[in-house]
């Protein structure tokens, strides 16, 4: 094991090059729907890793509106494979970036800009980690087969990327390391060991229209029926189960002089455990059928339809992830860094990998305000940024932990 000073010196010698690579990526708009911009970030990324001996493969997305996923491979001389995972896209349309003057902007230790923290900073952390490994642990770097995987559409929950990864990783893979940003804590680094699963849903109520002034009793008001359902859906929130259910959008009716014949709500639910996730799903689906609101004229009832529109499985706390975490915790002790586990409510590509290969997340740099592009004059609202000073110690931690992981594997 190299000394802490060696790791820090190696990282510091490459920090300016890492920041320059980050600038090149951030200055390209890579909103998921900007296919050309995401593709350009993929090219910049491939050009950065090719000098390390990686060869690239583009994998078309199942949605032709999205750019290709990128896979880069460096075959090793030994039996072990390690996967490093990131994504190419961000959540900011170019019009939003221009409207808020949201761009590459260094201010002291912070660099503001789209993707600085989520997740172009994570890709740069991958590059920095591999550069240090090649310098200080050349035999390990040569022996391991490295698989680098970038999702082109992670921010819209790409349905196919998990399958792309599984198709290129054997189940003997030592680890899938996801480079989303680390969690925040006082004097600590928080790595992600579990994530909530998420499902989106749609509830549609069909009633019967009628003239609101002449014959309102003939109508069956779909909006009123939906309002009754919203309370029941809100009641699924359960703090003890760590289950959250959100009604995100409602629409219904056509004209103010009509009893609404149709209304619709959409939302999501999230849970860490499979039990809570299944409970929420079954509870929503059980709402389907005849409603409790009927026409006063003849008893015509509203009908309720429920659809689960998209699902991402929970990533629960598990022994394989915990074993990986212990390597980072132990490496942190040697480097004088406190490393803690974190269960996170948001999703990542780790949700689709944890039950296939051991997976650990949060290996990127420190920062904040991801998914925010706005800045207020009084400073109470700041856009996304990354802390430049977090790159060197985090890269040192990643290197030390990977060395421990490979040594333990034999």
Number of C-alpha atoms within 10 A of each C-alpha: 12 11 11 15 11 14 24 18 15 20 22 19 12 15 18 11 13 21 17 12 19 22 20 14 28 22 14 20 24 29 23 23 19 18 19 18 20 26 22 17 23 27 14 14 24 18 14 15 20 14 9 13 12 19 17 20 14 14 16 15 19 13 12 9 12 21 28 24 24 24 22 21 19 20 16 16 12 12 13 19 22 21 22 20 25 28 27 31 32 27 22 20 15 15 9 13 16 11 10 13 14 20 22 20 13 15 10 8 12 17 22 25 25 32 30 33 27 30 24 31 32 28 30 28 26 23 19 25 24 19 21 24 23 14 12 16 16 12 14 19 20 17 17 19 20 21 22 24 25 25 27 32 28 22 19 12 16 16 17 17 23 16 12 18 23 14 9 13 19 12 13 13 18 22 26 28 27 27 29 28 27 24 23 14 11 7 9 15 26 23 27 25 26 28 25 26 25 22 20 20 21 19 22 22 27 23 27 20 20 20 15 16 10 10 13 18 18 20 26 28 29 29 24 18 23 26 13 13 20 16 11 14 18 13 11 17 18 14 8 7 13 15 21 22 20 17 17 11 10 17 13 18 17 13 9 9 13 19 26 25 20 23 23 20 21 19 18 18 23 28 28 24 21 15 11 20 24 12 14 23 18 11 14 21 16 12 17 16 13 15 21 12 19 22 18 13 12 10 13 17 21 25 22 24 17 19 15 16 12 13 16 18 19 25 27 20 18 14 11 16 23 16 15 22 22 17 19 28 22 18 23 23 12 15 18 12 18 18 21 18 22 19 17 18 18 12 21 25 27 28 22 22 22 23 15 17 23 22 30 26 31 24 27 30 32 25 23 22 16 21 16 17 24 16 15 10 7 7 8 7 13 17 20 25 28 27 20 20 14 17 25 22 20 24 29 26 30 25 25 25 21 22 19 18 19 17 10 9 9 7
